[in-house]
Amino acid sequence: MTMVSWIFWTVLGVTVYVWAAYPLLVFLLASIFGRKRSPVEESSISFVSIIIAVHNEEQQIARKLDNCLGLAYSADRLEIIVASDGSTDRTEEIVRGYAARDARIRWLPSESRVGKSGVQNLAAQHAQGDLLFFTDANTTMPSSVLRRMVDDLADPRVGLSTATVLFGGAEDAVEKGQGFYWRYELLLRYAESDLGILATGSGQALLVRRELFRPLPSCYGDDCIMPLDVRAQGYKVVQRRDATVFDVMPHTIEGELRARIRMTARNWTGTLARPSVLNPLRFPLTALGLVSHKLLRWLTPFCLAAAFLFNTLLAMKGQLVLMWWLQAVFYFSALIGWVLAKKQRRSWVFGYSFSFCLANVGFLLGTMKAFRNQKIVAY
């Protein structure tokens, strides 16, 4: 085998492992050894502090507070802290109006702009709860979600519960394609959760034991670093299937790409900042999961580019010509999907290939940003 052939099959093999072989391995292990959830008796009523970090959310905050007040949870075991990162609109006026009518609501402003993680840290310091529930202002929650997530923490081995995020809003082509990608991601998270190796979460709804919370660095994001900190302390992270919350995805290609770049850059730096969970001697399966689910996935665009380049060199010599055409057709279908998405037209087939390629462009640019040390500290 020539060097060109060896490189081609290696990068192709890594790609197939990340997107197919590793998920199948996790599904198989979870089906055999996974955590089988048994019916949970009514757990003790823990005091919960709901923490909402905001910056100029006058359009969302009233709906969010109504949503929190409607949660099916004991009123005397709940507080709602709205932590403001230098809001300059009517957010404070609206929140103080609610607080005047309900003592569970507290307004907590920062003295200066400190970013989302900064005000989350501030709120955690002032929180009274045994459990801290972090949620976003634009996230809508069914009334049962908090009760179900609290039940997860009735298991003393569980340190953090994260909800299942479903994306609603405009039914455009980007969102439809991303729906397929997100369903794939959720299935993988469920399997990793059942196996007890999950080390990621969704910032729209994170419930963590107060004693396990560690101050959040401003450049990583709660959904990345908080699950890693919990796993590093030897506790499990649970992806709760029937605790669903709803969020709105960016409605444009540019918005989705920016979100993917931001998440990739933050997750790269955040994951590498917690090397203990990457130690295969201490957390063998968790380390395997982080490398396979995160690090190698973010390197997929480099593997894809190398595969196409070296396949082209081989095809010019009459080798693996069919493989080259399969790749070419796939990328051409993604191009068609991009054109249709720009015109706000739906396409199941072209939408999936475009969504996959769009995600990988985000991985590529986010990885480059991370390794140039361009930290993202904006709210």
N, C-alpha and C positions, 0 to 999 in steps of 0.2 A: 504494500500500500504506500502510495506516495505521500509526501508531507501535506500536499493540498487536499488529498482525499481524507487523510487523518484529521485535519482541522475541520473539514466540512462535517464529517460524521460526529466529531466531538461536540461541536456547537449545536448541531441538530439534535444530538442525544440529550444535551443539557436542556434544550427547549422542550422536548417531548417529556423529559422527566419532570420539569417544573409544572407543566400545564396538564399532564395526563397521569404519568406514573406515580408521582408523589400523592396527588389526591386519591388515586385508587388504593395506594398503600394505606393511607390514613383511614379511608372508609372501611377497608378490610379489618384493620386493627381495632377500630372503634366498634365494629359489629361483634368482634370477639371479646375484647377486653374493656370496652367502653363503659362509662358511668351510666348505669341504668337508673333513671330517675323514678323513684317510687312515690306514691301519693304522700304529700307533706301535710302533717297535721298543722293546725293553726299555730304558727310560731309566735314567740313572745313579741309583744308590741315594742319594738325598738323606737327610740326617738330619732327622727330623721330630719336632717337639715337639707332642704332643697336650695341649691346654689345656682343662680342665674347670672352669668357675666354679661353685661350690656355696655354698648356704646351707641348712643343716639338711636334708641329702639322705640320711639314714640308711636310708630305705626304697628308694632307687634306686642308691646308689653302688656296692654290691657287684656288682650286675648290670652296671652301666656299666663297671666295671674289668674284669670277665670279658670283656665285649664288646670292649673295647679290646685286651686281651691276645690275643684270638682273631683279630685282624686279620692278613691275609696280607701281612706286611711283615717285612723283615730285623730280627731282634730287637736286633742291635747298632747299628741305625740309628734307634732309636725311644726316646723317653722320654714319660712320662705325668705331667703336672703337675696335681694337684688343688689349685686355688686357692680357699681358703675365705674367704668374706665373713662372718666372725664367727660361724661355726657353733657352736651350743651343745648339739647333740644328740650322738649316737654316731658322727657322720660321721668325725671325726678318728680315733677308736679303730679303726674299720673300715679306713680308708685306711692307717693305720700298720701294721695287721696284714698287709695286702697288701704294703706296702713292705718289711716284714721278710723276705718270701719272694721278692720280685722287685725288684732294684735299679733297674729302669727307672721305678718309681713313686715320685713325690716328693709330700710334703705341704707346701703353702705357705700358711700362714695370714696374713691381714692383721692389723695391730695394732688396727684398729677397723672398724666398718661403713663401707665405701666404695662399695658397690653393685657390680653385676655388671661393668660396664666398668672399675671401679677395680681389681678383682682380676685381670681379664684383662690390664690394663696391667702389673700387678705380675708376673704369670706371664711375660709377653713379655720383661720385663727379665731374668728369671732363666733363660729358655729357652736351650738350647744348639743348637737346630735351625736349619738353613738355611731350613726351611719351618715355619710355625706353623699347626697344625690346631685350630680352635676348634669345640667341640661341646658339646651340653647333656647334663646328667645323665640326662634322661629320653628321650634319642634312642637308638634301636637301629640298629646298622650291620651290614650283611652284611660278611663277611670281605674281600671284594674292593674295597670302596669306596675305601679310602685309596690302594691301588695305582693305581686308575684315575684318581683326582684328581691324583696325583703325575705321571702320564703327561701330563696336560694342561699342566703347568708345564714339561714338556720343551721346549715351544715358548717361545722366549725373549720372544715378544711377549705372552704370557699372564702376568698378575700374580696372578690369583686364580681359583680354581675353587670352584664351589658345587654341592652335591649336589642331587638331585631329592628333595624331601620327599614321602612318601606318608603319609597319615593313617590310622591304624588305631584300634582301640578299639571302644567301644560303637557299634552301628549305629542311632543315633537319627536323628530327622528333620532336626535342624539339621546334623548331620554329612553326611547324604546330600545335602542341598541344597548345602552348602559344597563337597562333592566336585565338583559340576559347576562351581562358580565357580573352584575351585582348578585343575581341568583346563584351563579357559580361560586362567587366569593362566600356567600352565606352558607351554602352547603359545606364548603371546606371548613368554615369556622365552626359549624355545628359538630362536624366530625372531630375536629381538634378539641373542642370543648368536652365532648363525651370521653375522649381519650385522656383528658386532664393536662393537655399541653398547650392550650390556647394562651397567647401572649399579646393579644391585640383587642381593641374594643371600638365602640362608636361613641364619639363625644356628645352625640345628641342625648344620650341617657346612660350614665355610668353611676353605679352605686358601689361605694367602697367603705370598708370598715375604717373608722376614724383613726385608729391606732396604726393602720397600715399606710395612711396617706403620707406622702413625702412632698415637700414644696416643689412646685413645678417650675423647671427652667423655662424662660420665656420663649426659647427658640424651637421647642419640640412639639408642644401640643399635648393636651390631656389624653386624647385617644391613643397616642403612641406610648407615652412615658408611664402613665399610671398603671396599665396592665403589666408592663415590664417590672416596675417596682414591686408590685404585688407578687409576681412569680419569683422575683429575686429573694423575697422573704419567705418563700416556701409555701405560699397559698395558691389556690387554684383560681383561674378566671373562667367564668361561665357565660356562654352565649345563650340567653334564654329565648327559646323558640316562640313561646306564646305571650311574651311581653313585647308587644310591637309599638313602635312610635312612628310618626310620619314627618317627613321633611320634604323640602322642595329642592330639586336638583337645578343647577344652572341650565338656562333655557337656550344657550347658544353654544356653538362649538368652541368659541374662544373662552367662554366662561368655564366650560367643562375642562378644557385643556389647562387653564390657570389653576383650577382646583387640583387636578392630578399632579401638576408640577409642584404645587405647594405641599401636598400630602407626601409625595415621594421624597422631596428634599428634607422635610422635617423628620420623616420616618427613618431615612438613612442615618442622619446625625443622631437621632434619639436612640435607635437600636444600637449603634456602635458606642454610644455613651454608657451603655449598660452591659459591659463585657461579661459580667458574671452569668447572665442567662444564656450566653453563647458558649459557655464552658461545657463541653460534652461529658466531662467527668462528673459534674455536679447535676446538670439538667440535660441528660442525653437526648431525650425525645423532644424537649422544648427547644434545645439548640438546633436539632435537625429541622424542626418545624419553622423556626425563624430563618434559617439559612434557605430552606426550600420555598417557603411561602412568601418570604419577603425579599431577602437579599438577591437570590438568584432570579426571582421574578423581575426585579428592577433592572437586572442585567440582560433581560430578554432582548431588548432592541439591539444591543451589541451582538448578541448571538445571531439574531435574524439577519442583520447586515452582513456579518461574516459568512453566514450560510449562503446568502444570495451571491456574494462576491466570489467565494470559492467554488460554488456550483457553476457560476458563469465561466470560470477558468476551466473547469472540467468539461462543461458542455462544448466549449470551443475545441476540445480535443475529441469530441464525440462521446463523452462519458456522461451518464446521468442526465440525459437530455430531457426525459420525461419529468424528472424531479424539478428541473429548471422551469419547465412550462407550468407545472403545478404552482410553483411559487409566483411566477409571473401572472397567472390567472388570478391568484388570490389577491395580489396587490392591485391588480387592475379592478377587481370587484370592489376593493376598498375605495379606490378612486371614484368609481361610480357611486358608491355609498356616500362619499363626501359631497359630490355634486347634488345628489338627491336631498341630503341633509340640509345643504345650503338653501335649497328650494322648499324646505319644510315638507318634504314628501317622504312617506314611510316606505321601507323596504325591508322585509325580514331577512333575506339572504344577504343583500349588500350592506344592510345595517349592521349585521354581526361582524363582518370582516372590517368594516369601517370603525366600529367601536373598538375592536381589538387593536387595530393600528393606531387609533387616536390615543388609547390608553398607553401604548408603548412609546408614542412620541412624548407623552407626559412623563413616562418613566425615564426616557433618555434625557430630557431637559432638566428634570428634577434631580437626576443623578449627577449631571454636570454641575448644577448649581450647588449641590451638597459638597462635591469634591473640590469646588472652588471656594468652599467655606462661606458661601453667601447665605447666611442665616436669615430666616424669616421671623421677624419679631412683631409684625403688624397684627392688629386685632383680627 
